[in-house]
C-alpha cells in the first residue's frame, strides 16, 4: 500500500512513510469492510462517515509537517486512523468527533493499541480545543465551507492548518501562521464528507 499508493505519488517524508507502515489500517475498519482496508479509496465506517484514502491521509500528514513533541489538534476523529498516524510521527494529539458512537469506539481502539498520547473528545470541532491551544498543527478530516475562525485563532506561530474546504468542488488548503499573518495555499482537489454542527451555520 505504501509503496504503490503513496511513495509512487511523491510522498517522501520518512516519518509519514514509517507511520503509514506501522499503523494497522485494518484495525480501524468495521469487520465487514476488512477486505477493503488497503484499497486506494475511502471506506465507509458507519454513521455516514469514511476513513480517508491512504494517499490522502499520507499527504495531509506530510503537509502538516509534524515534528516529535508537537501539539496537534484533529477535527473529525472518525475511526481514529489519522490520529494514530500523527501519534506515530511523535505528536501529542487532541482529537474531536461529533458522532458519539465513533468517538467512543475510536477512543477505545486507540487505548487498546497503546496510543496514550491521543486524547479523544466527543463534541463539535468548530470551537476547537481552546484550553489546550495553541497547536503546532491542526488537521481537519471533514470539509467546512469556510475554515472556522476559532481554529485559526488556536494555531501557534509557524503552525500549519490542513483542511479540505468547500461544498462540492473542495480544495485541500494549507494555512500557515507566518510573521505577517495567515498565509493560504491550495494544494489539490479533494472530496471529503462535510463538516457538520456549527460549521453548517456559517456561510
C-alpha positions in Angstrom: 0.0 0.0 0.0 2.7 2.5 1.0 5.0 1.7 -1.9 2.3 1.6 -4.7 -0.2 4.2 -3.5 1.8 6.7 -1.5 5.6 6.7 -2.4 4.8 6.4 -6.1 2.8 9.6 -5.9 5.6 11.7 -4.4 5.1 11.5 -0.7 8.6 11.1 0.6 8.6 12.3 4.3 10.3 9.4 6.1 8.2 9.9 9.3 5.0 9.7 7.3 6.0 6.6 5.4 7.2 4.9 8.6 3.9 5.8 10.4 1.8 4.5 7.5 3.7 1.2 7.6 3.4 0.8 11.4 -0.3 1.6 11.9 -2.5 -1.4 11.3 -5.1 0.2 9.0 -7.4 -2.9 9.1 -8.0 -2.4 12.8 -9.7 0.9 12.1 -12.4 -0.6 9.8 -15.6 -2.4 10.5 -15.5 -6.2 10.4 -17.5 -6.3 7.1 -15.0 -3.9 5.4 -11.7 -5.6 6.2 -11.2 -6.7 2.7 -11.0 -3.0 1.7 -8.5 -2.0 4.3 -5.7 -1.3 1.8 -7.8 -0.1 -1.1 -6.9 3.1 -2.9 -10.1 4.8 -1.9 -12.1 6.0 1.2 -14.1 3.3 3.0 -17.4 3.7 4.9 -17.1 3.2 8.6 -20.8 3.8 9.5 -22.8 6.8 10.6 -22.3 8.4 7.2 -18.5 8.7 7.7 -15.5 7.4 6.0 -11.8 6.5 6.6 -9.9 8.5 4.1 -8.0 7.1 1.2 -4.4 6.1 2.3 -2.8 8.6 -0.1 -4.9 11.5 1.3 -4.0 10.5 4.9 -0.4 10.5 3.9 -0.3 13.8 2.1 -2.3 15.6 4.8 0.2 14.2 7.4 3.1 15.4 5.2 1.6 18.8 4.7 1.1 19.2 8.5 4.9 18.9 8.9 4.6 17.4 12.3 7.7 17.1 14.4 8.2 14.9 17.5 6.7 16.6 20.5 4.3 18.8 18.5 0.8 19.5 19.8 -1.7 18.6 17.2 -5.5 19.1 17.0 -7.5 16.9 14.8 -11.2 17.8 14.0 -13.1 14.7 12.9 -11.7 11.6 14.6 -13.7 9.1 12.6 -12.2 5.7 13.2 -9.1 7.2 14.8 -6.7 6.3 11.9 -5.4 9.8 11.2 -4.9 10.4 14.9 -2.8 7.2 15.1 -0.6 8.2 12.2 0.0 11.6 13.8 0.8 10.0 17.1 3.3 7.6 15.3 5.0 10.7 14.0 5.7 11.7 17.6 2.8 14.2 18.1 0.6 14.7 21.1 -2.8 14.6 19.6 -6.2 16.1 20.8 -9.0 14.9 18.5 -12.7 15.8 18.4 -15.5 13.7 16.9 -19.1 14.9 16.7 -20.6 11.4 16.2 -20.7 10.0 19.8 -20.5 6.3 18.9 -17.5 6.9 16.7 -15.8 9.0 19.4 -16.3 6.2 21.9 -15.1 3.4 19.6 -12.1 5.3 18.4 -11.1 6.2 22.0 -11.3 2.6 23.0 -9.4 1.3 19.9 -6.6 3.9 20.4 -6.2 2.9 24.0 -6.1 -0.8 23.1 -3.4 -0.1 20.5 -1.3 1.8 23.1 -1.7 5.4 21.7 -1.6 7.1 25.1 -0.6 10.4 23.5 -4.1 10.7 21.9 -7.0 12.3 23.7 -10.5 11.9 22.2 -13.4 14.2 22.9 -17.0 13.9 21.8 -18.2 17.3 20.6 -18.4 19.8 17.8 -14.9 20.6 16.5 -15.9 24.0 15.3 -14.8 25.6 18.5 -11.5 23.6 18.6 -10.0 22.8 22.0 -9.2 26.2 23.5 -7.9 25.0 26.8 -5.1 23.1 25.1 -4.3 25.7 22.5 -2.1 26.8 20.8 -1.4 23.9 18.4 1.6 23.4 16.2 -0.7 21.7 13.6 -4.4 21.4 13.1 -5.9 18.8 10.7 -9.5 18.7 9.6 -10.8 15.4 8.2 -14.2 16.9 7.2 -14.9 19.8 4.9 -16.3 23.1 6.2 -17.5 25.7 3.7 -15.1 28.1 5.4 -12.3 27.4 7.9 -13.7 28.1 11.4 -12.2 31.2 12.9 -11.7 29.6 16.4 -9.4 27.0 14.7 -7.4 29.7 13.0 -7.1 31.5 16.4 -5.7 28.4 18.0 -2.9 28.0 15.5 0.5 28.6 17.1 3.2 30.9 15.4 4.6 29.0 12.4 1.8 26.5 12.9 0.1 24.8 10.0 -3.6 24.0 9.5 -4.5 21.4 6.8 -8.2 21.3 5.7 -10.5 20.3 2.9 -12.7 23.4 2.1 -15.8 23.7 0.1 -19.2 22.0 -0.6 -18.9 20.1 -3.9 -15.6 21.4 -5.6 -13.4 21.1 -2.5 -9.8 22.1 -2.2 -7.2 20.8 0.2 -5.9 24.0 1.8 -2.8 24.7 4.0 -2.9 27.8 6.2 0.4 28.8 7.9 0.7 31.4 10.6 3.7 33.4 9.5 5.3 36.6 10.7 2.9 38.7 8.6 -0.2 36.8 9.5 -2.0 33.9 7.9 -0.8 32.5 4.5 -3.1 30.3 2.4 -2.1 27.7 -0.2 -4.4 25.5 -2.2 -2.8 22.1 -2.8 -5.2 19.8 -4.7 -8.8 18.9 -5.3 -10.4 16.5 -2.8 -13.7 15.1 -1.8 -14.5 14.8 2.0 -17.7 14.4 4.0 -19.0 17.8 5.1 -18.2 19.2 8.5 -21.4 19.2 10.5 -22.5 21.1 13.6 -21.9 24.8 13.9 -19.9 24.8 10.6 -23.1 24.3 8.7 -24.4 27.6 10.0 -21.5 29.6 8.6 -21.9 31.0 5.1 
